[in-house]
Amino acid sequence: MIVSRPDMLSGEAVTAARKIQDTMLKTICSKSGIGIKSLHESGALCPTYDKPEQGLDAIAEAAGQAGYEMGKDFFFILNSSAQDCFDYEKGKYEVVSGMLKGPDDMADYWLDLCSRYESIVGIIDPLRCEEQEQWNKICAAISDHCLIISEKGYSRPGILREEELDFTKFATSGLIMKLEGSNTTAHIAECAKKMTDLNNVVIMAAGLRESNDTTIVDIATACQAHFLKMGPVCRGERIAKYNRLIDIENELGERRAEWDSLAFPSIPPKVPTPTPELEENGEAETANDNN
């Protein structure tokens, strides 16, 4: 996914994103023929690549042809969906076609990819939440310049708002929420406040069953969400939401909240494991106290 720089107005960002998408579609068809054109039911392009780098390079090329620069005008947030590429029989991930990687290898893979693509500013579910050690390794290494976002690592907002979170075991810097299922607007608002207090950015996302209803945009505005995850600029259901976002922005005018630059909340480090020397000193102090 691509996100615009913070100071770009929504109207300009939507127009630019559509231009980049059209340019990429033309490029794909010109290189491989019209038969290669593949669209998801949501309208998103679905070209087949062997590895993620090919997709990132293709988007960067299309952005350049459209007059924009990745890392300056637009940035990447990767929706890795680790749960969907995990082979439960083999206990490994297949993020690269034909290559299986264990949790440790996956952590190293994401760290290497982010080091080579500085325009990546966020990763959604880089691993399953069960791999807490490897997840926290990613957080410790890149969370100062890349958001570590969870969509499936927490309970739904209606339950999450009541849960105690231990960031020494599972830490994030962003959370995706949807207004669907058993969630309510009150749940979303309470959970957004809870995660904001924990220094997480809030991302609102459209549900799977889309309609022309634009409530999600108003909720995102009320919760001061940093991002809206709504998919490609196409289809009436989505265009209605983008139009509502632009209307709200125009209505707020100079009163709208602005971020001068992308912010990366610091994730609390894991509690350090005591060294043997410290443990011995602690035992000695305890013995002295007992004496």
ABEGO torsion letter per residue (X at the ends): XBBBBAABBAAAAAAAAAAAAAAAAAAAAAAAEAAABBBBAAGBBBBBBABAAAAAAAAAAAAAAAGBBBGAABBBBBBAGAAAABBAAAGBBBABBGBBBBAAAAAAAAAAAAAABAABABBBGABBAABAAAAAAAAAAAAAABBBBBAAABBBAAAAAABBBBAAABBBABBBBBBBEABBAAAAAAAAAAAAAAGBBBBBBBBABBBABAAAAAAAAAAGBABBBAEBBBEAAAAAAAAAAAAAAAAAEAABBBBABBBBBBBBBBBBBBBAAAAAAAAAAAAAAAX
